[in-house]
Amino acid sequence: MPAAIDLPPGAGAGFNVVLITLDTLRSDHVGCYGYRGVKTPALDALAASGVRFADAVTPVPTTLPAHASILTGEYPPRHGVRNNG
């Protein structure tokens, strides 16, 4: 696949991806997943017009290495990010 910079204008127009990540937020504490204790109207509206995942796993329980894995598709031993510091 060519790099995005090599694509002609408009070639990627069909892809609309917004990746939202939050540190230390449980899905069972967000309105779109059924929680009523705290209001999350912006997230609820975005979820209503997009895709939500009911099940997800992480290769590592620390934020920075987990984000590196999401963005690279690799496990921490491969991408080298092992902790938050």
PDB file as gemmi writes it, atoms N, CA and C in Angstrom:
CRYST1    1.000    1.000    1.000  90.00  90.00  90.00 P 1                      
ATOM      1  N   MET A   1       0.848  -1.174   0.000  1.00  0.00           N  
ATOM      2  CA  MET A   1       0.000   0.000   0.000  1.00  0.00           C  
ATOM      3  C   MET A   1       0.894   1.238   0.000  1.00  0.00           C  
ATOM      4  N   PRO A   2       0.615   2.213  -0.833  1.00  0.00           N  
ATOM      5  CA  PRO A   2       1.433   3.419  -0.864  1.00  0.00           C  
ATOM      6  C   PRO A   2       1.218   4.262   0.386  1.00  0.00           C  
ATOM      7  N   ALA A   3       2.196   5.053   0.695  1.00  0.00           N  
ATOM      8  CA  ALA A   3       2.061   5.976   1.819  1.00  0.00           C  
ATOM      9  C   ALA A   3       0.990   7.004   1.486  1.00  0.00           C  
ATOM     10  N   ALA A   4       0.358   7.545   2.499  1.00  0.00           N  
ATOM     11  CA  ALA A   4      -0.715   8.518   2.286  1.00  0.00           C  
ATOM     12  C   ALA A   4      -0.240   9.707   1.466  1.00  0.00           C  
ATOM     13  N   ILE A   5       0.998  10.090   1.640  1.00  0.00           N  
ATOM     14  CA  ILE A   5       1.521  11.237   0.905  1.00  0.00           C  
ATOM     15  C   ILE A   5       1.632  10.947  -0.593  1.00  0.00           C  
ATOM     16  N   ASP A   6       1.727   9.665  -0.976  1.00  0.00           N  
ATOM     17  CA  ASP A   6       1.842   9.282  -2.382  1.00  0.00           C  
ATOM     18  C   ASP A   6       0.495   9.149  -3.083  1.00  0.00           C  
ATOM     19  N   LEU A   7      -0.585   9.204  -2.344  1.00  0.00           N  
ATOM     20  CA  LEU A   7      -1.908   9.030  -2.934  1.00  0.00           C  
ATOM     21  C   LEU A   7      -2.363  10.316  -3.609  1.00  0.00           C  
ATOM     22  N   PRO A   8      -3.080  10.200  -4.709  1.00  0.00           N  
ATOM     23  CA  PRO A   8      -3.611  11.410  -5.345  1.00  0.00           C  
ATOM     24  C   PRO A   8      -4.697  12.035  -4.476  1.00  0.00           C  
ATOM     25  N   PRO A   9      -4.936  13.330  -4.607  1.00  0.00           N  
ATOM     26  CA  PRO A   9      -5.973  13.988  -3.811  1.00  0.00           C  
ATOM     27  C   PRO A   9      -7.320  13.286  -3.962  1.00  0.00           C  
ATOM     28  N   GLY A  10      -7.994  13.064  -2.845  1.00  0.00           N  
ATOM     29  CA  GLY A  10      -9.304  12.429  -2.841  1.00  0.00           C  
ATOM     30  C   GLY A  10      -9.275  10.915  -2.836  1.00  0.00           C  
ATOM     31  N   ALA A  11      -8.091  10.303  -2.945  1.00  0.00           N  
ATOM     32  CA  ALA A  11      -8.004   8.844  -3.012  1.00  0.00           C  
ATOM     33  C   ALA A  11      -8.456   8.177  -1.723  1.00  0.00           C  
ATOM     34  N   GLY A  12      -8.283   8.832  -0.600  1.00  0.00           N  
ATOM     35  CA  GLY A  12      -8.686   8.253   0.678  1.00  0.00           C  
ATOM     36  C   GLY A  12      -9.985   8.832   1.196  1.00  0.00           C  
ATOM     37  N   ALA A  13     -10.752   9.465   0.327  1.00  0.00           N  
ATOM     38  CA  ALA A  13     -11.957  10.176   0.757  1.00  0.00           C  
ATOM     39  C   ALA A  13     -13.009   9.265   1.384  1.00  0.00           C  
ATOM     40  N   GLY A  14     -12.970   7.966   1.130  1.00  0.00           N  
ATOM     41  CA  GLY A  14     -13.965   7.062   1.686  1.00  0.00           C  
ATOM     42  C   GLY A  14     -13.686   6.633   3.108  1.00  0.00           C  
ATOM     43  N   PHE A  15     -12.546   7.000   3.650  1.00  0.00           N  
ATOM     44  CA  PHE A  15     -12.169   6.572   4.987  1.00  0.00           C  
ATOM     45  C   PHE A  15     -12.339   7.716   5.970  1.00  0.00           C  
ATOM     46  N   ASN A  16     -13.171   7.496   6.965  1.00  0.00           N  
ATOM     47  CA  ASN A  16     -13.374   8.480   8.021  1.00  0.00           C  
ATOM     48  C   ASN A  16     -13.167   7.777   9.347  1.00  0.00           C  
ATOM     49  N   VAL A  17     -12.017   7.956   9.934  1.00  0.00           N  
ATOM     50  CA  VAL A  17     -11.689   7.280  11.179  1.00  0.00           C  
ATOM     51  C   VAL A  17     -11.329   8.317  12.228  1.00  0.00           C  
ATOM     52  N   VAL A  18     -11.974   8.213  13.370  1.00  0.00           N  
ATOM     53  CA  VAL A  18     -11.614   9.012  14.533  1.00  0.00           C  
ATOM     54  C   VAL A  18     -11.338   8.020  15.645  1.00  0.00           C  
ATOM     55  N   LEU A  19     -10.127   8.015  16.139  1.00  0.00           N  
ATOM     56  CA  LEU A  19      -9.748   7.122  17.228  1.00  0.00           C  
ATOM     57  C   LEU A  19      -9.700   7.943  18.508  1.00  0.00           C  
ATOM     58  N   ILE A  20     -10.558   7.602  19.444  1.00  0.00           N  
ATOM     59  CA  ILE A  20     -10.586   8.290  20.734  1.00  0.00           C  
ATOM     60  C   ILE A  20     -10.108   7.313  21.787  1.00  0.00           C  
ATOM     61  N   THR A  21      -9.091   7.693  22.510  1.00  0.00           N  
ATOM     62  CA  THR A  21      -8.610   6.861  23.602  1.00  0.00           C  
ATOM     63  C   THR A  21      -8.669   7.672  24.890  1.00  0.00           C  
ATOM     64  N   LEU A  22      -9.019   7.009  25.957  1.00  0.00           N  
ATOM     65  CA  LEU A  22      -9.105   7.647  27.265  1.00  0.00           C  
ATOM     66  C   LEU A  22      -8.362   6.792  28.271  1.00  0.00           C  
ATOM     67  N   ASP A  23      -7.612   7.424  29.116  1.00  0.00           N  
ATOM     68  CA  ASP A  23      -6.848   6.708  30.126  1.00  0.00           C  
ATOM     69  C   ASP A  23      -7.710   6.486  31.365  1.00  0.00           C  
ATOM     70  N   THR A  24      -7.685   5.286  31.855  1.00  0.00           N  
ATOM     71  CA  THR A  24      -8.369   4.874  33.088  1.00  0.00           C  
ATOM     72  C   THR A  24      -9.865   5.196  33.099  1.00  0.00           C  
ATOM     73  N   LEU A  25     -10.543   4.907  32.011  1.00  0.00           N  
ATOM     74  CA  LEU A  25     -11.990   5.058  31.952  1.00  0.00           C  
ATOM     75  C   LEU A  25     -12.602   3.706  31.643  1.00  0.00           C  
ATOM     76  N   ARG A  26     -13.471   3.261  32.516  1.00  0.00           N  
ATOM     77  CA  ARG A  26     -14.155   1.985  32.295  1.00  0.00           C  
ATOM     78  C   ARG A  26     -15.378   2.213  31.425  1.00  0.00           C  
ATOM     79  N   SER A  27     -15.604   1.316  30.478  1.00  0.00           N  
ATOM     80  CA  SER A  27     -16.760   1.467  29.586  1.00  0.00           C  
ATOM     81  C   SER A  27     -18.080   1.408  30.342  1.00  0.00           C  
ATOM     82  N   ASP A  28     -18.102   0.703  31.460  1.00  0.00           N  
ATOM     83  CA  ASP A  28     -19.354   0.625  32.214  1.00  0.00           C  
ATOM     84  C   ASP A  28     -19.632   1.900  33.016  1.00  0.00           C  
ATOM     85  N   HIS A  29     -18.843   2.945  32.784  1.00  0.00           N  
ATOM     86  CA  HIS A  29     -19.081   4.251  33.393  1.00  0.00           C  
ATOM     87  C   HIS A  29     -19.289   5.334  32.335  1.00  0.00           C  
ATOM     88  N   VAL A  30     -19.786   4.922  31.165  1.00  0.00           N  
ATOM     89  CA  VAL A  30     -20.079   5.842  30.066  1.00  0.00           C  
ATOM     90  C   VAL A  30     -21.525   5.616  29.646  1.00  0.00           C  
ATOM     91  N   GLY A  31     -22.245   6.693  29.383  1.00  0.00           N  
ATOM     92  CA  GLY A  31     -23.661   6.606  29.062  1.00  0.00           C  
ATOM     93  C   GLY A  31     -24.003   5.684  27.908  1.00  0.00           C  
ATOM     94  N   CYS A  32     -23.217   5.712  26.831  1.00  0.00           N  
ATOM     95  CA  CYS A  32     -23.549   4.886  25.658  1.00  0.00           C  
ATOM     96  C   CYS A  32     -23.427   3.397  25.942  1.00  0.00           C  
ATOM     97  N   TYR A  33     -22.806   3.044  27.056  1.00  0.00           N  
ATOM     98  CA  TYR A  33     -22.723   1.640  27.465  1.00  0.00           C  
ATOM     99  C   TYR A  33     -23.686   1.336  28.609  1.00  0.00           C  
ATOM    100  N   GLY A  34     -24.593   2.271  28.896  1.00  0.00           N  
ATOM    101  CA  GLY A  34     -25.644   2.010  29.865  1.00  0.00           C  
ATOM    102  C   GLY A  34     -25.492   2.658  31.226  1.00  0.00           C  
ATOM    103  N   TYR A  35     -24.388   3.343  31.494  1.00  0.00           N  
ATOM    104  CA  TYR A  35     -24.194   3.954  32.811  1.00  0.00           C  
ATOM    105  C   TYR A  35     -25.011   5.234  32.924  1.00  0.00           C  
ATOM    106  N   ARG A  36     -25.666   5.430  34.050  1.00  0.00           N  
ATOM    107  CA  ARG A  36     -26.499   6.617  34.249  1.00  0.00           C  
ATOM    108  C   ARG A  36     -25.990   7.520  35.365  1.00  0.00           C  
ATOM    109  N   GLY A  37     -24.887   7.161  36.012  1.00  0.00           N  
ATOM    110  CA  GLY A  37     -24.384   7.937  37.138  1.00  0.00           C  
ATOM    111  C   GLY A  37     -23.732   9.253  36.756  1.00  0.00           C  
ATOM    112  N   VAL A  38     -23.110   9.306  35.600  1.00  0.00           N  
ATOM    113  CA  VAL A  38     -22.436  10.509  35.118  1.00  0.00           C  
ATOM    114  C   VAL A  38     -22.901  10.742  33.688  1.00  0.00           C  
ATOM    115  N   LYS A  39     -23.136  11.985  33.325  1.00  0.00           N  
ATOM    116  CA  LYS A  39     -23.579  12.309  31.971  1.00  0.00           C  
ATOM    117  C   LYS A  39     -22.369  12.435  31.038  1.00  0.00           C  
ATOM    118  N   THR A  40     -22.438  11.768  29.896  1.00  0.00           N  
ATOM    119  CA  THR A  40     -21.378  11.846  28.881  1.00  0.00           C  
ATOM    120  C   THR A  40     -22.022  12.112  27.515  1.00  0.00           C  
ATOM    121  N   PRO A  41     -22.689  13.261  27.355  1.00  0.00           N  
ATOM    122  CA  PRO A  41     -23.463  13.502  26.134  1.00  0.00           C  
ATOM    123  C   PRO A  41     -22.624  13.560  24.855  1.00  0.00           C  
ATOM    124  N   ALA A  42     -21.448  14.114  24.908  1.00  0.00           N  
ATOM    125  CA  ALA A  42     -20.625  14.204  23.690  1.00  0.00           C  
ATOM    126  C   ALA A  42     -20.184  12.818  23.228  1.00  0.00           C  
ATOM    127  N   LEU A  43     -19.717  11.999  24.159  1.00  0.00           N  
ATOM    128  CA  LEU A  43     -19.325  10.633  23.798  1.00  0.00           C  
ATOM    129  C   LEU A  43     -20.530   9.814  23.348  1.00  0.00           C  
ATOM    130  N   ASP A  44     -21.658  10.006  24.008  1.00  0.00           N  
ATOM    131  CA  ASP A  44     -22.869   9.267  23.646  1.00  0.00           C  
ATOM    132  C   ASP A  44     -23.319   9.617  22.230  1.00  0.00           C  
ATOM    133  N   ALA A  45     -23.274  10.899  21.874  1.00  0.00           N  
ATOM    134  CA  ALA A  45     -23.674  11.327  20.529  1.00  0.00           C  
ATOM    135  C   ALA A  45     -22.716  10.776  19.479  1.00  0.00           C  
ATOM    136  N   LEU A  46     -21.437  10.821  19.762  1.00  0.00           N  
ATOM    137  CA  LEU A  46     -20.449  10.285  18.825  1.00  0.00           C  
ATOM    138  C   LEU A  46     -20.643   8.781  18.655  1.00  0.00           C  
ATOM    139  N   ALA A  47     -20.880   8.091  19.746  1.00  0.00           N  
ATOM    140  CA  ALA A  47     -21.091   6.641  19.688  1.00  0.00           C  
ATOM    141  C   ALA A  47     -22.354   6.287  18.912  1.00  0.00           C  
ATOM    142  N   ALA A  48     -23.374   7.117  19.020  1.00  0.00           N  
ATOM    143  CA  ALA A  48     -24.633   6.848  18.326  1.00  0.00           C  
ATOM    144  C   ALA A  48     -24.477   6.927  16.811  1.00  0.00           C  
ATOM    145  N   SER A  49     -23.515   7.722  16.350  1.00  0.00           N  
ATOM    146  CA  SER A  49     -23.338   7.871  14.900  1.00  0.00           C  
ATOM    147  C   SER A  49     -22.121   7.124  14.376  1.00  0.00           C  
ATOM    148  N   GLY A  50     -21.491   6.352  15.229  1.00  0.00           N  
ATOM    149  CA  GLY A  50     -20.284   5.636  14.808  1.00  0.00           C  
ATOM    150  C   GLY A  50     -20.337   4.168  15.165  1.00  0.00           C  
ATOM    151  N   VAL A  51     -19.183   3.617  15.431  1.00  0.00           N  
ATOM    152  CA  VAL A  51     -19.054   2.202  15.776  1.00  0.00           C  
ATOM    153  C   VAL A  51     -18.527   2.106  17.200  1.00  0.00           C  
ATOM    154  N   ARG A  52     -19.191   1.309  18.018  1.00  0.00           N  
ATOM    155  CA  ARG A  52     -18.721   1.032  19.377  1.00  0.00           C  
ATOM    156  C   ARG A  52     -18.335  -0.431  19.449  1.00  0.00           C  
ATOM    157  N   PHE A  53     -17.381  -0.724  20.275  1.00  0.00           N  
ATOM    158  CA  PHE A  53     -16.960  -2.103  20.468  1.00  0.00           C  
ATOM    159  C   PHE A  53     -17.372  -2.560  21.859  1.00  0.00           C  
ATOM    160  N   ALA A  54     -18.023  -3.704  21.925  1.00  0.00           N  
ATOM    161  CA  ALA A  54     -18.470  -4.250  23.204  1.00  0.00           C  
ATOM    162  C   ALA A  54     -17.347  -4.995  23.914  1.00  0.00           C  
ATOM    163  N   ASP A  55     -16.436  -5.558  23.166  1.00  0.00           N  
ATOM    164  CA  ASP A  55     -15.327  -6.320  23.741  1.00  0.00           C  
ATOM    165  C   ASP A  55     -14.018  -5.826  23.140  1.00  0.00           C  
ATOM    166  N   ALA A  56     -13.071  -5.557  23.992  1.00  0.00           N  
ATOM    167  CA  ALA A  56     -11.754  -5.131  23.528  1.00  0.00           C  
ATOM    168  C   ALA A  56     -10.720  -5.608  24.535  1.00  0.00           C  
ATOM    169  N   VAL A  57      -9.535  -5.864  24.073  1.00  0.00           N  
ATOM    170  CA  VAL A  57      -8.445  -6.287  24.948  1.00  0.00           C  
ATOM    171  C   VAL A  57      -7.218  -5.439  24.644  1.00  0.00           C  
ATOM    172  N   THR A  58      -6.307  -5.434  25.567  1.00  0.00           N  
ATOM    173  CA  THR A  58      -5.065  -4.705  25.382  1.00  0.00           C  
ATOM    174  C   THR A  58      -3.891  -5.655  25.585  1.00  0.00           C  
ATOM    175  N   PRO A  59      -2.812  -5.459  24.858  1.00  0.00           N  
ATOM    176  CA  PRO A  59      -1.654  -6.326  25.042  1.00  0.00           C  
ATOM    177  C   PRO A  59      -0.849  -5.973  26.289  1.00  0.00           C  
ATOM    178  N   VAL A  60      -1.136  -4.816  26.864  1.00  0.00           N  
ATOM    179  CA  VAL A  60      -0.392  -4.362  28.039  1.00  0.00           C  
ATOM    180  C   VAL A  60      -1.276  -3.371  28.807  1.00  0.00           C  
ATOM    181  N   PRO A  61      -1.295  -3.426  30.147  1.00  0.00           N  
ATOM    182  CA  PRO A  61      -2.195  -2.574  30.916  1.00  0.00           C  
ATOM    183  C   PRO A  61      -1.635  -1.191  31.251  1.00  0.00           C  
ATOM    184  N   THR A  62      -0.719  -0.693  30.462  1.00  0.00           N  
ATOM    185  CA  THR A  62      -0.161   0.638  30.677  1.00  0.00           C  
ATOM    186  C   THR A  62      -0.437   1.496  29.451  1.00  0.00           C  
ATOM    187  N   THR A  63      -0.748   2.766  29.674  1.00  0.00           N  
ATOM    188  CA  THR A  63      -1.250   3.624  28.608  1.00  0.00           C  
ATOM    189  C   THR A  63      -0.317   3.775  27.410  1.00  0.00           C  
ATOM    190  N   LEU A  64       0.895   4.240  27.604  1.00  0.00           N  
ATOM    191  CA  LEU A  64       1.780   4.528  26.471  1.00  0.00           C  
ATOM    192  C   LEU A  64       2.102   3.289  25.639  1.00  0.00           C  
ATOM    193  N   PRO A  65       2.481   2.165  26.246  1.00  0.00           N  
ATOM    194  CA  PRO A  65       2.715   0.979  25.423  1.00  0.00           C  
ATOM    195  C   PRO A  65       1.445   0.484  24.720  1.00  0.00           C  
ATOM    196  N   ALA A  66       0.294   0.623  25.368  1.00  0.00           N  
ATOM    197  CA  ALA A  66      -0.961   0.205  24.741  1.00  0.00           C  
ATOM    198  C   ALA A  66      -1.263   1.065  23.519  1.00  0.00           C  
ATOM    199  N   HIS A  67      -1.052   2.374  23.637  1.00  0.00           N  
ATOM    200  CA  HIS A  67      -1.259   3.262  22.491  1.00  0.00           C  
ATOM    201  C   HIS A  67      -0.273   2.947  21.366  1.00  0.00           C  
ATOM    202  N   ALA A  68       0.958   2.672  21.713  1.00  0.00           N  
ATOM    203  CA  ALA A  68       1.941   2.305  20.685  1.00  0.00           C  
ATOM    204  C   ALA A  68       1.501   1.041  19.957  1.00  0.00           C  
ATOM    205  N   SER A  69       0.932   0.092  20.678  1.00  0.00           N  
ATOM    206  CA  SER A  69       0.437  -1.137  20.049  1.00  0.00           C  
ATOM    207  C   SER A  69      -0.758  -0.862  19.144  1.00  0.00           C  
ATOM    208  N   ILE A  70      -1.667   0.000  19.579  1.00  0.00           N  
ATOM    209  CA  ILE A  70      -2.819   0.357  18.744  1.00  0.00           C  
ATOM    210  C   ILE A  70      -2.352   0.986  17.437  1.00  0.00           C  
ATOM    211  N   LEU A  71      -1.396   1.895  17.533  1.00  0.00           N  
ATOM    212  CA  LEU A  71      -0.969   2.651  16.356  1.00  0.00           C  
ATOM    213  C   LEU A  71      -0.014   1.896  15.445  1.00  0.00           C  
ATOM    214  N   THR A  72       0.683   0.893  15.971  1.00  0.00           N  
ATOM    215  CA  THR A  72       1.629   0.141  15.140  1.00  0.00           C  
ATOM    216  C   THR A  72       1.142  -1.252  14.786  1.00  0.00           C  
ATOM    217  N   GLY A  73       0.210  -1.788  15.582  1.00  0.00           N  
ATOM    218  CA  GLY A  73      -0.229  -3.164  15.371  1.00  0.00           C  
ATOM    219  C   GLY A  73       0.772  -4.184  15.881  1.00  0.00           C  
ATOM    220  N   GLU A  74       1.721  -3.731  16.679  1.00  0.00           N  
ATOM    221  CA  GLU A  74       2.765  -4.615  17.201  1.00  0.00           C  
ATOM    222  C   GLU A  74       2.672  -4.722  18.718  1.00  0.00           C  
ATOM    223  N   TYR A  75       3.216  -5.813  19.250  1.00  0.00           N  
ATOM    224  CA  TYR A  75       3.295  -5.997  20.694  1.00  0.00           C  
ATOM    225  C   TYR A  75       4.479  -5.206  21.249  1.00  0.00           C  
ATOM    226  N   PRO A  76       4.439  -4.857  22.549  1.00  0.00           N  
ATOM    227  CA  PRO A  76       5.511  -4.072  23.150  1.00  0.00           C  
ATOM    228  C   PRO A  76       6.931  -4.593  22.907  1.00  0.00           C  
ATOM    229  N   PRO A  77       7.190  -5.893  22.974  1.00  0.00           N  
ATOM    230  CA  PRO A  77       8.567  -6.323  22.705  1.00  0.00           C  
ATOM    231  C   PRO A  77       9.043  -5.955  21.293  1.00  0.00           C  
ATOM    232  N   ARG A  78       8.115  -5.838  20.370  1.00  0.00           N  
ATOM    233  CA  ARG A  78       8.480  -5.501  18.991  1.00  0.00           C  
ATOM    234  C   ARG A  78       8.660  -3.992  18.796  1.00  0.00           C  
ATOM    235  N   HIS A  79       7.707  -3.174  19.307  1.00  0.00           N  
ATOM    236  CA  HIS A  79       7.833  -1.724  19.102  1.00  0.00           C  
ATOM    237  C   HIS A  79       8.725  -1.060  20.139  1.00  0.00           C  
ATOM    238  N   GLY A  80       8.999  -1.726  21.240  1.00  0.00           N  
ATOM    239  CA  GLY A  80       9.980  -1.231  22.200  1.00  0.00           C  
ATOM    240  C   GLY A  80       9.463  -0.312  23.286  1.00  0.00           C  
ATOM    241  N   VAL A  81       8.195   0.070  23.256  1.00  0.00           N  
ATOM    242  CA  VAL A  81       7.650   0.931  24.305  1.00  0.00           C  
ATOM    243  C   VAL A  81       7.167   0.025  25.427  1.00  0.00           C  
ATOM    244  N   ARG A  82       7.822   0.112  26.581  1.00  0.00           N  
ATOM    245  CA  ARG A  82       7.541  -0.828  27.674  1.00  0.00           C  
ATOM    246  C   ARG A  82       6.862  -0.207  28.889  1.00  0.00           C  
ATOM    247  N   ASN A  83       6.939   1.122  29.023  1.00  0.00           N  
ATOM    248  CA  ASN A  83       6.311   1.752  30.182  1.00  0.00           C  
ATOM    249  C   ASN A  83       5.903   3.175  29.829  1.00  0.00           C  
ATOM    250  N   ASN A  84       5.314   3.868  30.779  1.00  0.00           N  
ATOM    251  CA  ASN A  84       4.833   5.229  30.535  1.00  0.00           C  
ATOM    252  C   ASN A  84       5.915   6.290  30.645  1.00  0.00           C  
ATOM    253  N   GLY A  85       7.081   5.937  31.090  1.00  0.00           N  
ATOM    254  CA  GLY A  85       8.100   6.949  31.337  1.00  0.00           C  
ATOM    255  C   GLY A  85       9.141   7.125  30.363  1.00  0.00           C  
TER     256      GLY A  85                                                      
END                                                                             
